[in-house]
Amino acid sequence: MANLPALRFVEVGPRDGLQNEHKTIPLNAKVAFINALSEAGLKEIEAGAFVSPQAVAQMADSEQVFKKIQRKRGVIYSALVPNEQGLERALAVKADKIAVFTAASETFNQRNIRASIAESLDRFAPVILKAKQAGLAVRAYVSAAFYCPFEGKIAPEKVIDVVEKLIDLGAEEFSIGDTIGRAAPVDVRALLEILLERINADKVAMHFHDTYGMAVANALSAWEDYKVSGFDSSAGGLGGCPYAPGAGGNVATEDLAFAFSASGGKVGVDIGKIKAAAALLQPHLGHPTPSRLGRIKV
């Protein structure tokens, strides 16, 4: 498929993957996980989140994680920040990029960050401004972009409205999330058909959860039908969402890379090394990882 773009993965396992784990993952295990991912060809790794430890205890040691990892040249180490205090913490440990987080569903946003969509955007305005003044790129998560566990199906127009407001604030990249893993390719096409009239495909990253086993099909549809090349994924398929009842894990990086490679895509990552990185966490999780490739030899 020579006319399709090379794939670019944002590895969210160290943040989105681990934040839903009930067992506290030791600092050294997180560092070893990120270092192993750095050697697998991944170009961007979301290494932590500078959020309240009362809200997400698993991310309480993100400062130490950033200080201890071995940064590999050419790899972006990003962090989720909810507010100006979080940005200051990210700047202090020299995060390469930051991400802010909102949703296309009012109810989900209230349950997740205890703010309306409008309030979250007001909160992000100074964060994005200060981050850009510091020379950092800014991505924005738009969660519950297809279905909400509380409101049901989300109209594409709601997503477009949030994205346009984030563009006005200065966000440069948009992670469009199927937070509960309910979307099918028909939903992906319906949203991208109008979203890509507003922004270029290279500014979009699709963030699929695999609750119903549709994540790989959704990703292939976005890539093949609309030339979207950016995808969030989590080594081992770790993840979920504490504020989305029943949500499955993020699509596994190794599963997604295998599917794209088998379809003729240029993935630029070492699938074996990604599997090995996820395996490093296994002794600390208390459960097997949901990755399909993690169960077989390839």
CORCOR-V675084 format. One record per residue. N is the residue number from 1. PSI is psi as a letter, one per 30 degrees, with the letter a starting at -180 (* if undefined). Layout:
N&PSI, N&PSI
This chain:
1&i, 2&f, 3&f, 4&k, 5&l, 6&k, 7&k, 8&k, 9&k, 10&j, 11&j, 12&g, 13&e, 14&f, 15&d, 16&e, 17&e, 18&f, 19&f, 20&g, 21&k, 22&e, 23&k, 24&k, 25&k, 26&k, 27&e, 28&e, 29&e, 30&e, 31&e, 32&e, 33&e, 34&e, 35&e, 36&e, 37&e, 38&f, 39&g, 40&g, 41&f, 42&k, 43&f, 44&k, 45&k, 46&j, 47&f, 48&a, 49&k, 50&i, 51&l, 52&k, 53&f, 54&e, 55&e, 56&i, 57&e, 58&f, 59&g, 60&f, 61&g, 62&e, 63&e, 64&e, 65&e, 66&e, 67&f, 68&f, 69&l, 70&j, 71&k, 72&k, 73&k, 74&f, 75&k, 76&k, 77&j, 78&l, 79&k, 80&k, 81&k, 82&f, 83&a, 84&e, 85&e, 86&e, 87&e, 88&e, 89&e, 90&e, 91&e, 92&e, 93&g, 94&h, 95&k, 96&f, 97&l, 98&l, 99&k, 100&l, 101&k, 102&a, 103&l, 104&f, 105&k, 106&e, 107&e, 108&e, 109&e, 110&e, 111&e, 112&e, 113&g, 114&h, 115&l, 116&l, 117&e, 118&e, 119&e, 120&e, 121&e, 122&e, 123&e, 124&f, 125&e, 126&f, 127&e, 128&e, 129&e, 130&e, 131&e, 132&e, 133&f, 134&g, 135&g, 136&k, 137&l, 138&k, 139&l, 140&k, 141&k, 142&j, 143&l, 144&h, 145&f, 146&e, 147&k, 148&k, 149&f, 150&e, 151&f, 152&b, 153&k, 154&k, 155&k, 156&e, 157&e, 158&e, 159&e, 160&e, 161&e, 162&e, 163&e, 164&e, 165&e, 166&e, 167&e, 168&e, 169&f, 170&g, 171&k, 172&f, 173&k, 174&k, 175&j, 176&j, 177&k, 178&i, 179&e, 180&g, 181&h, 182&f, 183&l, 184&l, 185&e, 186&e, 187&e, 188&e, 189&e, 190&e, 191&e, 192&f, 193&e, 194&f, 195&e, 196&f, 197&f, 198&e, 199&l, 200&l, 201&e, 202&f, 203&g, 204&k, 205&k, 206&k, 207&j, 208&k, 209&l, 210&h, 211&e, 212&g, 213&g, 214&f, 215&e, 216&e, 217&e, 218&e, 219&e, 220&e, 221&e, 222&e, 223&e, 224&e, 225&f, 226&g, 227&g, 228&k, 229&f, 230&k, 231&k, 232&k, 233&l, 234&k, 235&k, 236&f, 237&g, 238&l, 239&a, 240&a, 241&k, 242&f, 243&g, 244&j, 245&k, 246&f, 247&k, 248&a, 249&l, 250&l, 251&k, 252&k, 253&e, 254&e, 255&e, 256&e, 257&e, 258&e, 259&e, 260&e, 261&e, 262&f, 263&g, 264&g, 265&l, 266&j, 267&f, 268&g, 269&l, 270&j, 271&e, 272&e, 273&e, 274&e, 275&e, 276&e, 277&e, 278&e, 279&f, 280&f, 281&f, 282&e, 283&f, 284&f, 285&e, 286&g, 287&l, 288&l, 289&k, 290&f, 291&k, 292&e, 293&f, 294&f, 295&f, 296&l, 297&k, 298&*
